[in-house]
Amino acid sequence: MNRLEARSSTILKVIVSEYIATGEPVGSRTVSRKKEVDLSAATVRNIMSELVETGYISQPHISAGRVPTDKGYRFFVDAMLRAGQLSPQENRPDIEALIREGGVDVRNVLRHSSSVLAELSRKAGVVTGTAPREQTFKSIEFIKVSDDRIVVVLVFSAGYVQNKMIFDEDGLSQENLERYSRMINDMLKDLDLSQARERVEQELLKDKTRMDAMLTKALRLGHIILSQEGTREIYIEGQTNILGEPEFADIEQLRALLVTFEEKSSLLKILDKTLEARGVQIFIGAEHGLSEISTCAIVAYPIRAEETALASISVIGPKRMNYQTVIPLVISTGRVLATVLRSAVETPL
């Protein structure tokens, strides 16, 4: 990124701050009246022209003022981060109380957290868990629910639980199912999902004449459940918070935003990048690569327990969002959610 000299930096910060506050293009007269500028209107106009030429601001119409570009927003946000102006908010106990209203089930906690973030930010709150294949296997349990049906409860170390129904063609008893559970749990402890699948497949290829019949049946049941891909969940709340923003007055922009929220798959690709990162991640406009919502910015935070990625939490809103409040809010909410999820992971099942 090009470095700006002090006067240009000050004027750019004023333009971005003013545009975030008003949503109106910012003119040189408005800038020159700011006490932190202390420059003549002519000097301000010259510097603003230079900022246009270097791509930090643009002029929507000949007679209009200037608005920040993605490059200008990025400079503004990075300057705040470097200056340490974005410390997490102090009302963490209030945030924690709100999140804990989601209960102890991990899915409910994630879903509820997206609502909390949407409400506090007045933007769209988005929360997603990690893909099951990235989780470490914790336990499997078979529960007989009818003569020919078994519910399989698959639990991962990050606290996520998958429930699946399978058919029982052999009339297995609950007592035998519990034995099968113990066998598989002993065999697959501390493996991730892909390793667990591989281990079960390897065991099934062994000489069946030398294998205990009960273990063989347990492995077949395990293979059925482990070979199925679990669903990836993403929770989005507060979409209506941003639909009234001026950026979405254009019907095509609005339609593209709604389609992105509905289909979700493109958002998952962006949020997966956050899971691999450390600390807050900010994608402004074209930086996130989603042309459909190029008028939006995403402020995301990865939630981890030691080296394990648990979830990702983010706010989506117009590029003209108040980064000074949204970024600390996302960080604080993410840290609280990490604490809540770690306690869920550590709670005996």
C-alpha positions in Angstrom: 0.0 0.0 0.0 1.2 3.5 -0.8 2.3 5.5 2.2 0.6 8.8 2.7 2.2 11.9 4.1 0.7 13.3 7.3 -1.6 15.9 5.7 -3.0 13.5 3.2 -3.5 10.8 5.8 -5.4 13.3 8.1 -7.7 14.4 5.2 -8.4 10.8 4.1 -9.3 9.9 7.7 -11.7 12.8 7.9 -13.3 11.9 4.5 -13.9 8.3 5.6 -15.2 9.2 9.0 -17.6 11.8 7.6 -18.8 9.5 4.9 -19.4 6.7 7.4 -21.4 9.1 9.6 -23.5 10.8 6.9 -23.5 8.5 3.8 -23.1 11.7 1.7 -20.2 12.5 -0.5 -17.7 14.7 1.3 -16.7 18.1 -0.1 -13.5 20.1 0.4 -15.4 22.8 2.4 -16.6 20.2 4.9 -13.1 18.8 5.3 -11.4 22.2 5.7 -13.8 23.1 8.6 -12.6 20.2 10.7 -10.3 21.4 13.5 -7.8 18.5 13.0 -7.2 19.6 9.4 -5.9 23.2 9.9 -5.4 23.8 6.2 -6.8 26.2 3.7 -9.7 25.1 1.4 -7.4 25.4 -1.6 -4.8 23.1 -0.1 -7.5 20.7 0.9 -8.8 20.6 -2.7 -5.3 19.9 -4.0 -4.7 17.1 -1.6 -8.2 15.6 -2.3 -7.3 15.7 -6.0 -4.1 13.7 -5.3 -6.1 11.2 -3.2 -8.4 10.7 -6.2 -5.4 10.2 -8.5 -3.9 7.6 -6.2 -7.1 5.7 -5.8 -8.0 6.4 -2.1 -11.2 8.3 -2.9 -13.4 8.8 -5.9 -15.9 11.4 -7.2 -19.3 9.8 -8.1 -20.4 12.9 -10.0 -18.6 16.0 -11.3 -20.5 18.3 -9.0 -20.4 15.9 -6.0 -18.0 15.5 -3.1 -15.7 12.5 -2.7 -16.3 9.0 -1.3 -13.8 6.4 0.0 -12.7 3.6 -2.3 -11.9 0.1 -1.0 -8.3 1.3 -0.8 -9.3 4.3 1.2 -11.3 2.2 3.7 -8.4 -0.2 4.0 -6.0 2.6 4.8 -8.5 4.0 7.4 -9.0 0.6 9.1 -5.3 -0.3 9.1 -4.4 3.1 10.6 -6.8 2.5 13.5 -5.5 -1.0 14.1 -1.9 0.3 14.1 -2.8 3.0 16.5 -4.4 0.6 18.9 -7.7 2.4 18.7 -9.8 -0.8 18.5 -9.5 -2.4 21.9 -12.3 -5.0 22.8 -15.3 -3.6 24.5 -15.6 -3.6 28.2 -19.1 -4.9 28.5 -18.1 -8.6 28.0 -20.2 -9.7 31.0 -23.3 -8.4 29.2 -22.3 -10.1 26.0 -21.7 -13.4 27.8 -25.0 -13.2 29.6 -26.8 -12.8 26.2 -24.9 -15.6 24.6 -25.4 -18.0 27.4 -29.2 -17.6 26.9 -28.6 -20.0 24.0 -28.2 -22.9 26.5 -25.6 -25.6 26.4 -26.2 -27.3 23.1 -23.5 -26.1 20.7 -25.8 -25.7 17.7 -28.2 -23.5 19.8 -25.3 -21.5 21.1 -24.0 -20.8 17.6 -27.4 -19.9 16.3 -28.2 -17.7 19.2 -24.8 -15.9 18.9 -25.6 -14.8 15.4 -28.8 -13.2 16.8 -26.8 -11.5 19.6 -24.2 -10.1 17.2 -26.9 -8.9 14.7 -28.8 -7.1 17.5 -25.7 -5.4 19.0 -24.2 -4.4 15.7 -27.4 -3.5 13.9 -25.9 -5.4 10.9 -26.1 -9.0 9.8 -24.6 -11.5 12.2 -23.1 -14.7 10.8 -21.8 -17.7 12.7 -20.6 -21.0 11.3 -19.0 -24.0 12.9 -16.1 -25.9 11.4 -16.6 -28.8 9.0 -17.0 -32.2 10.8 -14.1 -33.6 8.9 -11.9 -31.1 10.8 -13.1 -32.3 14.2 -11.6 -34.9 16.5 -13.7 -37.9 17.1 -14.9 -38.2 20.7 -17.6 -40.8 20.9 -20.3 -42.7 19.1 -23.5 -44.1 20.6 -26.1 -46.4 19.1 -29.7 -46.1 20.5 -32.4 -48.5 19.6 -35.6 -46.5 18.9 -37.8 -49.2 17.2 -37.6 -52.7 15.9 -35.8 -51.7 12.7 -34.3 -48.3 13.5 -31.2 -47.1 15.3 -30.3 -43.5 16.1 -26.5 -42.9 16.0 -25.1 -40.0 18.0 -21.7 -38.9 16.8 -19.9 -36.5 19.1 -16.8 -34.5 18.3 -14.3 -33.0 20.7 -15.3 -29.4 19.7 -18.7 -30.1 21.2 -20.6 -30.7 17.9 -23.1 -33.5 17.8 -24.5 -35.3 14.8 -27.6 -37.5 15.0 -28.4 -39.9 12.2 -31.0 -42.6 11.7 -29.9 -46.0 10.3 -32.0 -49.1 9.6 -31.4 -52.3 11.6 -32.0 -55.4 9.6 -30.6 -57.8 12.2 -32.9 -57.1 15.2 -29.9 -55.9 17.4 -30.5 -55.5 21.1 -29.7 -52.3 23.0 -27.2 -54.3 25.1 -25.3 -55.3 22.0 -25.4 -51.8 20.6 -23.8 -50.5 23.7 -21.0 -53.1 23.3 -20.5 -51.9 19.8 -20.2 -48.3 21.0 -17.6 -49.2 23.5 -15.5 -51.1 20.9 -15.6 -48.3 18.4 -14.9 -45.6 21.0 -11.8 -47.5 22.2 -10.6 -47.9 18.6 -11.1 -44.4 17.3 -10.3 -42.2 20.4 -8.4 -39.0 19.5 -8.6 -39.5 15.7 -10.0 -36.9 13.4 -12.9 -37.9 11.2 -10.8 -38.8 8.1 -8.4 -40.9 10.3 -11.4 -42.6 11.9 -12.8 -43.5 8.6 -9.5 -44.9 7.4 -9.0 -46.9 10.5 -12.5 -48.5 10.2 -11.9 -49.3 6.5 -8.6 -50.9 7.3 -10.1 -53.1 10.0 -12.9 -54.2 7.8 -10.3 -55.4 5.2 -8.6 -57.7 7.7 -9.2 -61.4 7.6 -12.8 -61.8 8.7 -12.3 -65.4 9.7 -10.0 -64.2 12.5 -12.1 -61.3 13.6 -14.7 -61.4 16.3 -18.2 -61.4 14.9 -19.3 -58.7 17.3 -16.4 -56.5 16.3 -17.2 -57.0 12.7 -20.7 -55.9 13.2 -19.6 -52.9 15.2 -17.2 -51.9 12.5 -19.9 -52.2 9.8 -22.2 -49.9 11.8 -19.3 -47.5 12.4 -18.5 -47.4 8.7 -22.1 -46.6 7.8 -22.2 -43.5 9.9 -18.6 -42.3 9.4 -18.8 -42.6 5.6 -21.6 -40.1 5.5 -20.7 -36.4 5.2 -22.3 -34.3 7.9 -24.1 -31.1 7.1 -22.3 -27.8 7.4 -24.3 -25.2 9.2 -24.2 -21.4 8.9 -26.4 -19.1 10.9 -27.4 -15.7 9.6 -29.5 -13.2 11.5 -30.2 -9.5 11.1 -30.4 -9.4 7.3 -33.1 -6.8 7.5 -30.8 -4.6 9.5 -28.9 -3.6 6.3 -31.6 -3.8 3.7 -32.6 -0.2 4.3 -29.0 1.1 3.8 -28.6 3.6 0.9 -26.1 1.1 -0.8 -29.0 -1.3 -1.4 -31.5 1.2 -2.9 -30.5 -0.3 -6.3 -32.8 -3.3 -6.8 -30.0 -5.4 -8.4 -27.7 -4.8 -5.5 -30.4 -5.8 -3.1 -31.3 -9.0 -5.0 -27.6 -10.0 -5.1 -27.3 -9.5 -1.4 -30.4 -11.6 -0.7 -29.2 -14.4 -3.0 -25.9 -14.5 -1.2 -27.5 -14.8 2.2 -29.9 -17.5 0.9 -27.4 -19.7 -0.9 -24.7 -19.3 1.9 -22.1 -21.5 0.1 -20.1 -18.5 -1.1 -20.0 -17.0 2.4 -18.7 -20.3 3.7 -15.6 -20.0 1.5 -14.8 -16.6 2.9 -15.4 -17.6 6.5 -13.3 -20.7 6.1 -10.4 -18.4 5.4 -11.0 -16.9 8.8 -10.9 -20.3 10.5 -7.3 -20.7 9.3 -6.3 -17.2 10.6 -5.4 -15.7 13.9 -7.2 -12.7 15.2 -9.8 -10.4 13.5 -10.0 -10.5 9.7 -11.5 -7.6 7.7 -12.5 -8.0 4.1 -13.6 -4.7 2.4 -15.4 -4.7 -0.8 -13.6 -6.5 -3.6 -11.1 -8.0 -1.0 -13.6 -10.8 -0.1 -13.9 -11.8 -3.7 -17.7 -11.9 -3.7 -18.7 -9.6 -6.6 -22.4 -10.0 -5.7 -21.8 -8.1 -2.5 -19.0 -5.9 -3.4 -20.7 -3.0 -1.6 -20.3 -4.9 1.7 -17.5 -5.5 4.2 -17.0 -8.5 6.4 -15.5 -8.3 9.9 -14.8 -11.9 11.0 -13.1 -13.5 14.0 -11.9 -17.1 14.4 -12.9 -19.0 17.5 -10.3 -21.6 18.6 -9.6 -23.9 21.5 -5.8 -24.2 21.5 -5.0 -25.4 18.0 -8.6 -26.5 17.2 -10.8 -24.2 15.1 -14.3 -24.3 16.7 -16.3 -21.6 14.7 -16.2 -18.3 13.0 -18.2 -15.3 13.9 -18.7 -12.2 11.7 -20.6 -9.1 10.9 -21.6 -8.2 7.4 -22.7 -4.7 6.5 -22.0 -1.9 4.0 -18.4 -0.8 3.5 -19.7 2.4 5.2 -20.1 0.6 8.6 -18.7 2.1 11.8 -15.5 0.0 12.0 -14.6 1.7 15.3 -17.5 0.0 17.0 -18.0 -3.1 14.9 -14.5 -4.4 15.1 -14.2 -4.3 18.9 -17.7 -5.8 19.1 -16.8 -8.8 16.9 -13.6 -9.4 18.8 -15.4 -9.2 22.2 -18.2 -11.4 21.1 -15.8 -13.9 19.5 -13.8 -14.2 22.7 -16.9 -14.7 24.8 -18.2 -17.3 22.4 -14.8 -19.1 22.5 -15.1 -19.3 26.3 -18.6 -20.6 26.1 -17.7 -23.2 23.5 -14.6 -24.4 25.4 -16.7 -24.9 28.5 -19.1 -27.0 26.4 -16.3 -29.1 25.0 -14.9 -29.7 28.5 -18.2 -30.6 30.0 -18.5 -34.4 30.3 -21.2 -35.9 28.1 
